[in-house]
Amino acid sequence: MHVTNENKDDQIFWLTNKTGQPTVKSIYNQPTMEKNLNSSVNNNEKFWKRLWKCDMIPKWKIFVWRILNKAIATRSRIRRRGVMVEESCVLCKESQENDNHLFRDCTITCHVWKVSQLGISACANRHVDVAEWIKKFMVFFWNEDGYDSPRVRMFVTVLWSIWIHRNEVIFKKVDTNPNSVMYIIEKQIKQAEKAIDLKHWQKIKSQRQEEGSMEYVLKGYRLFVAGTWKKTRKKNYGEAAIGWCIMANNNLIAEDGQKVNALDGCQAETKAILYGIQGACQMQIRSIKIYTSSMEAFKALKNYPTCRMDLITICGDIIRASGGMDVCRIEKCKKEKTMKAKSIAIGFRRNRCT
């Protein structure tokens, strides 16, 4: 258990409430929690629908499915299949390693559950099969918090982290340590938060809801592009440049621009879209929403491959680049939205940038 170095007095924190302060509802729910845990799950089909639809990393959902369907390769299960391995628990060396022991009854595991954010006393439910124990806790948290329950994610994170640490002890020869499990939990939660954001972006994936949209995206990275073109007497192509910038939560993530050859402003804008997407791909961004103020470039992508002849190859490259992403949407917007990208393009056209 981590002890803070801050010089502060101990504080009382009510674990069953998100704010840490007791309420009438949370106090009432605490003594009835054991009753809810012992009550049967009336609708097994409803549980699985909740699991597959909940806001969680897919591999965690599959991991829960494997535990509940007795498909985890614990030592006792491997031995029953004819593989001669030691049956004792990898973590405590005291009992046979089966699902019940590894994920709940082991002394190391019990300590992890107790000091986790959930504060679960796992040893009090040894009479219940671990599969039912897991289902009842998840149903309880869903009923309390809704489908997007942070406690369900934390609960599954603890299960997953126990399994990871168990495998590290076996295959990487690390020492058994509850603090290592807590470190894994913290690391996995951070990764899960990023993955959940990506899942939100893909919530209505492959659904064309607006004209010109490649795919629908709810939130995420935003790419603003702009092309600038000016006719000159000395050059057949005129002077052209492009600029783009990527924003996330109103923070500038990246920006760039360059001089390009273009027949007109539409071709310059289309190249700005292409180079912007390529920049996003280099940053390994998987989901993005692109804003352009050019209706001509927007229509060219919408009508591809029946667009202007000089834009076909550019639009084709845009389609191929966006195909490497999970979600990509292009939207026509007002000029004010792309002013940052426009100023970058103008700077390159006027040789203010290198």
C-alpha positions as CSV (number, residue, x, y, z in Angstrom):
1,M,0.0,0.0,0.0
2,H,1.4,3.4,-1.0
3,V,2.0,5.8,1.9
4,T,2.1,9.5,0.9
5,N,5.1,11.6,1.8
6,E,2.9,14.7,2.4
7,N,2.8,16.0,5.9
8,K,-1.0,15.9,6.3
9,D,-3.4,14.4,8.9
10,D,-5.3,11.3,7.9
11,Q,-8.6,11.8,6.2
12,I,-11.7,9.7,6.0
13,F,-12.7,8.8,2.4
14,W,-16.0,7.0,1.6
15,L,-15.0,4.5,-1.1
16,T,-18.5,3.7,-2.3
17,N,-19.1,7.3,-3.4
18,K,-17.1,9.0,-6.2
19,T,-16.8,12.3,-4.2
20,G,-15.3,10.5,-1.2
21,Q,-18.1,11.9,1.0
22,P,-20.9,9.7,2.4
23,T,-24.4,10.3,1.2
24,V,-27.7,8.8,2.3
25,K,-27.8,6.7,-0.9
26,S,-24.2,5.4,-0.6
27,I,-24.7,4.6,3.1
28,Y,-27.9,2.7,2.3
29,N,-26.2,0.8,-0.6
30,Q,-23.3,-0.4,1.5
31,P,-25.1,-2.8,3.8
32,T,-27.2,-4.0,0.8
33,M,-24.2,-4.7,-1.3
34,E,-23.7,-8.2,0.1
35,K,-27.3,-8.9,-0.7
36,N,-26.9,-7.8,-4.2
37,L,-23.8,-9.9,-4.6
38,N,-25.7,-13.0,-3.4
39,S,-28.7,-12.4,-5.6
40,S,-28.6,-14.4,-8.9
41,V,-28.2,-12.7,-12.2
42,N,-31.6,-13.1,-13.6
43,N,-30.8,-12.5,-17.3
44,N,-27.5,-14.0,-18.5
45,E,-28.1,-12.7,-22.0
46,K,-28.4,-9.2,-20.6
47,F,-25.1,-9.5,-18.9
48,W,-23.3,-10.4,-22.1
49,K,-25.0,-7.6,-24.0
50,R,-23.8,-5.2,-21.4
51,L,-20.2,-6.5,-21.5
52,W,-19.9,-6.3,-25.3
53,K,-21.4,-2.8,-25.4
54,C,-19.6,-1.3,-22.4
55,D,-16.8,1.2,-22.7
56,M,-13.8,-1.1,-22.4
57,I,-10.8,-2.3,-24.4
58,P,-11.9,-5.3,-26.5
59,K,-9.1,-7.5,-25.3
60,W,-10.3,-7.0,-21.7
61,K,-13.8,-8.0,-22.7
62,I,-12.4,-11.2,-24.2
63,F,-10.4,-11.8,-21.1
64,V,-13.5,-11.5,-18.9
65,W,-15.3,-13.9,-21.3
66,R,-12.4,-16.4,-21.0
67,I,-12.5,-16.3,-17.2
68,L,-16.3,-16.7,-17.0
69,N,-16.1,-19.6,-19.5
70,K,-13.3,-21.5,-17.7
71,A,-10.9,-20.8,-20.6
72,I,-7.9,-19.3,-18.7
73,A,-4.7,-21.5,-18.8
74,T,-4.2,-21.8,-15.0
75,R,-1.8,-24.5,-13.8
76,S,-4.5,-26.8,-12.5
77,R,-6.4,-26.6,-15.9
78,I,-3.2,-27.2,-17.8
79,R,-2.4,-30.2,-15.6
80,R,-5.9,-31.7,-16.2
81,R,-5.2,-31.6,-19.9
82,G,-2.2,-33.8,-19.5
83,V,0.6,-31.3,-19.3
84,M,2.8,-32.1,-16.3
85,V,3.3,-28.7,-14.6
86,E,3.5,-27.8,-10.9
87,E,0.1,-27.0,-9.6
88,S,1.0,-24.6,-6.8
89,C,0.1,-21.0,-7.1
90,V,2.8,-18.9,-8.8
91,L,2.2,-15.9,-6.5
92,C,1.8,-17.4,-3.0
93,K,3.1,-21.0,-3.4
94,E,0.5,-22.1,-0.9
95,S,-2.5,-23.6,-2.8
96,Q,-3.5,-25.0,-6.1
97,E,-3.6,-22.4,-8.8
98,N,-7.1,-22.4,-10.2
99,D,-9.5,-19.6,-11.2
100,N,-10.9,-19.1,-7.7
101,H,-7.5,-19.0,-6.1
102,L,-5.6,-16.9,-8.6
103,F,-8.1,-14.1,-9.1
104,R,-9.6,-13.9,-5.6
105,D,-8.5,-16.2,-2.8
106,C,-4.7,-15.9,-3.0
107,T,-3.2,-13.9,-0.2
108,I,-1.4,-11.7,-2.7
109,T,-4.5,-11.2,-4.8
110,C,-6.6,-10.4,-1.7
111,H,-4.2,-7.7,-0.7
112,V,-4.4,-6.2,-4.2
113,W,-8.2,-6.1,-4.1
114,K,-8.1,-4.5,-0.6
115,V,-5.7,-1.7,-1.5
116,S,-7.1,-1.0,-4.9
117,Q,-9.5,1.9,-5.5
118,L,-12.4,-0.5,-5.1
119,G,-11.4,-1.6,-1.6
120,I,-13.0,-5.0,-2.0
121,S,-12.6,-7.6,0.8
122,A,-12.2,-10.6,-1.6
123,C,-11.7,-13.2,1.2
124,A,-15.3,-12.7,2.4
125,N,-16.8,-14.4,-0.6
126,R,-14.8,-17.6,-0.9
127,H,-17.9,-19.7,-0.9
128,V,-19.0,-18.2,-4.2
129,D,-17.5,-19.4,-7.5
130,V,-15.2,-16.7,-8.9
131,A,-17.1,-16.5,-12.2
132,E,-20.4,-15.7,-10.4
133,W,-18.4,-13.4,-8.1
134,I,-17.1,-11.4,-11.0
135,K,-20.5,-11.2,-12.8
136,K,-22.3,-10.0,-9.6
137,F,-19.8,-7.3,-8.9
138,M,-19.9,-6.1,-12.5
139,V,-23.8,-6.1,-12.5
140,F,-23.8,-4.2,-9.2
141,F,-21.5,-1.5,-10.6
142,W,-23.4,-1.2,-13.8
143,N,-26.7,-0.8,-11.9
144,E,-25.1,1.9,-9.7
145,D,-23.0,3.8,-12.3
146,G,-24.6,3.0,-15.6
147,Y,-23.1,1.3,-18.7
148,D,-20.1,3.6,-18.7
149,S,-19.1,2.5,-15.1
150,P,-15.6,3.5,-14.1
151,R,-15.7,0.9,-11.3
152,V,-16.3,-1.9,-13.9
153,R,-13.2,-0.8,-15.8
154,M,-11.2,-0.7,-12.6
155,F,-12.5,-4.1,-11.6
156,V,-11.5,-5.7,-14.9
157,T,-8.2,-3.8,-14.8
158,V,-7.4,-5.5,-11.5
159,L,-8.2,-8.9,-12.9
160,W,-6.1,-8.2,-16.0
161,S,-3.2,-6.9,-13.9
162,I,-3.1,-9.9,-11.7
163,W,-2.9,-12.1,-14.8
164,I,-0.1,-10.0,-16.3
165,H,1.9,-10.1,-13.0
166,R,1.4,-13.9,-12.8
167,N,2.8,-14.3,-16.3
168,E,5.7,-12.0,-15.5
169,V,6.6,-14.1,-12.5
170,I,6.6,-17.3,-14.7
171,F,8.2,-16.1,-17.9
172,K,10.3,-13.1,-16.9
173,K,11.3,-14.5,-13.5
174,V,10.3,-11.3,-11.6
175,D,9.7,-11.4,-7.9
176,T,6.1,-11.6,-6.6
177,N,5.2,-8.2,-5.3
178,P,1.7,-6.7,-4.7
179,N,3.2,-3.2,-5.4
180,S,4.1,-4.5,-8.9
181,V,0.5,-5.3,-9.5
182,M,-0.6,-1.8,-8.4
183,Y,1.9,-0.3,-10.8
184,I,0.5,-2.4,-13.6
185,I,-3.0,-1.3,-12.7
186,E,-2.0,2.3,-12.9
187,K,-0.3,1.8,-16.3
188,Q,-3.2,-0.2,-17.7
189,I,-5.8,2.4,-16.7
190,K,-3.8,5.2,-18.5
191,Q,-3.7,3.1,-21.6
192,A,-7.4,2.2,-21.3
193,E,-8.3,5.9,-21.2
194,K,-6.6,6.5,-24.5
195,A,-8.1,3.5,-26.1
196,I,-11.6,4.5,-24.9
197,D,-11.2,7.8,-26.6
198,L,-10.5,6.0,-29.8
199,K,-13.5,3.9,-29.3
200,H,-15.7,7.0,-29.0
201,W,-14.3,8.2,-32.3
202,Q,-15.4,4.9,-34.0
203,K,-18.8,4.8,-32.3
204,I,-20.7,5.2,-35.6
205,K,-17.9,3.9,-37.8
206,S,-18.5,3.4,-41.5
207,Q,-21.7,5.4,-41.5
208,R,-21.9,8.2,-44.0
209,Q,-24.1,10.8,-42.3
210,E,-23.1,13.9,-44.2
211,E,-22.3,14.5,-47.8
212,G,-18.6,14.2,-48.5
213,S,-17.9,12.4,-45.2
214,M,-15.5,9.5,-45.4
215,E,-16.6,8.2,-42.0
216,Y,-18.4,9.7,-39.1
217,V,-16.3,10.8,-36.0
218,L,-17.5,12.2,-32.7
219,K,-14.4,13.8,-31.3
220,G,-10.6,13.6,-31.5
221,Y,-7.8,15.2,-33.5
222,R,-8.7,18.0,-35.8
223,L,-6.7,18.8,-39.0
224,F,-7.1,22.3,-40.4
225,V,-5.8,22.8,-44.0
226,A,-5.4,25.7,-46.4
227,G,-3.9,26.2,-49.8
228,T,-2.9,29.6,-51.2
229,W,-2.3,30.5,-54.8
230,K,-1.5,33.7,-56.6
231,K,-1.2,34.2,-60.3
232,T,2.1,35.7,-61.5
233,R,3.3,36.8,-64.9
234,K,6.7,35.0,-64.6
235,K,5.5,31.5,-63.7
236,N,3.0,29.3,-65.6
237,Y,1.8,27.6,-62.4
238,G,1.7,30.8,-60.3
239,E,2.9,30.9,-56.7
240,A,1.3,28.3,-54.4
241,A,1.8,27.0,-50.9
242,I,0.0,24.9,-48.4
243,G,-0.3,24.9,-44.7
244,W,-1.8,22.6,-42.1
245,C,-2.1,22.3,-38.3
246,I,-3.4,19.5,-36.0
247,M,-5.3,20.4,-32.9
248,A,-6.4,18.3,-29.9
249,N,-8.5,19.7,-27.1
250,N,-7.7,23.2,-28.4
251,N,-3.9,22.5,-28.1
252,L,-1.7,22.7,-31.1
253,I,-0.1,19.3,-31.7
254,A,1.7,19.9,-35.0
255,E,1.9,22.4,-37.9
256,D,3.8,22.6,-41.2
257,G,3.6,23.9,-44.8
258,Q,5.6,24.1,-48.0
259,K,5.6,25.6,-51.4
260,V,3.9,23.5,-54.1
261,N,3.1,23.6,-57.8
262,A,-0.5,24.2,-58.4
263,L,-2.7,25.3,-61.4
264,D,-5.1,27.1,-59.2
265,G,-6.3,27.5,-55.6
266,C,-8.4,24.3,-55.7
267,Q,-5.4,22.2,-56.6
268,A,-3.4,23.9,-53.8
269,E,-6.2,23.2,-51.3
270,T,-6.4,19.5,-52.4
271,K,-2.6,19.2,-51.9
272,A,-2.9,20.8,-48.5
273,I,-5.4,18.0,-47.5
274,L,-3.1,15.3,-48.8
275,Y,0.0,16.6,-47.0
276,G,-2.0,17.2,-43.8
277,I,-3.2,13.6,-43.8
278,Q,0.3,12.3,-44.5
279,G,1.6,14.4,-41.6
280,A,-1.1,12.9,-39.3
281,C,-0.2,9.4,-40.5
282,Q,3.5,10.0,-39.6
283,M,2.4,10.9,-36.1
284,Q,0.5,7.6,-36.0
285,I,-2.8,9.4,-35.5
286,R,-5.6,6.8,-36.2
287,S,-8.7,9.0,-36.1
288,I,-9.0,12.6,-37.4
289,K,-11.5,15.2,-38.6
290,I,-10.3,17.4,-41.4
291,Y,-11.6,21.0,-42.0
292,T,-11.3,22.8,-45.4
293,S,-12.8,26.1,-46.5
294,S,-12.7,25.2,-50.2
295,M,-16.0,23.9,-51.6
296,E,-14.2,23.0,-54.8
297,A,-11.7,20.7,-53.1
298,F,-14.6,19.3,-51.0
299,K,-16.7,18.5,-54.1
300,A,-13.6,17.0,-55.8
301,L,-13.3,14.4,-53.0
302,K,-17.0,13.8,-52.9
303,N,-17.2,13.1,-56.6
304,Y,-13.9,11.1,-56.9
305,P,-13.1,9.6,-59.4
306,T,-15.3,11.7,-61.6
307,C,-13.7,15.0,-60.5
308,R,-11.4,17.2,-62.5
309,M,-8.7,15.4,-64.4
310,D,-5.8,17.3,-62.7
311,L,-7.3,16.4,-59.2
312,I,-7.8,12.6,-59.7
313,T,-4.4,11.5,-58.7
314,I,-4.3,13.9,-55.7
315,C,-7.7,12.7,-54.5
316,G,-6.7,9.1,-55.0
317,D,-3.7,9.6,-52.8
318,I,-5.9,11.2,-50.2
319,I,-8.3,8.2,-50.2
320,R,-5.4,5.8,-49.9
321,A,-3.8,7.7,-47.1
322,S,-7.1,8.0,-45.2
323,G,-7.6,4.3,-45.7
324,G,-4.8,3.6,-43.3
325,M,-6.7,5.3,-40.5
326,D,-9.6,3.9,-38.4
327,V,-11.7,7.0,-38.8
328,C,-11.4,10.0,-41.2
329,R,-13.9,12.7,-42.0
330,I,-13.6,15.7,-44.2
331,E,-15.9,18.7,-43.6
332,K,-16.5,22.0,-45.3
333,C,-16.1,24.9,-42.9
334,K,-16.0,28.7,-42.8
335,K,-12.7,30.4,-43.6
336,E,-12.3,31.7,-40.1
337,K,-11.7,28.1,-38.8
338,T,-8.7,27.6,-41.1
339,M,-7.0,31.0,-40.6
340,K,-4.1,29.4,-38.7
341,A,-3.4,27.1,-41.6
342,K,-3.9,29.9,-44.1
343,S,-1.3,32.1,-42.4
344,I,1.2,29.2,-42.5
345,A,0.6,28.8,-46.2
346,I,0.9,32.5,-46.9
347,G,4.2,32.6,-45.0
348,F,5.6,29.8,-47.1
349,R,4.4,31.4,-50.3
350,R,6.0,34.7,-49.4
351,N,9.2,33.0,-48.3
352,R,8.7,34.0,-44.7
353,C,9.0,30.3,-43.7
354,T,11.6,27.7,-44.6
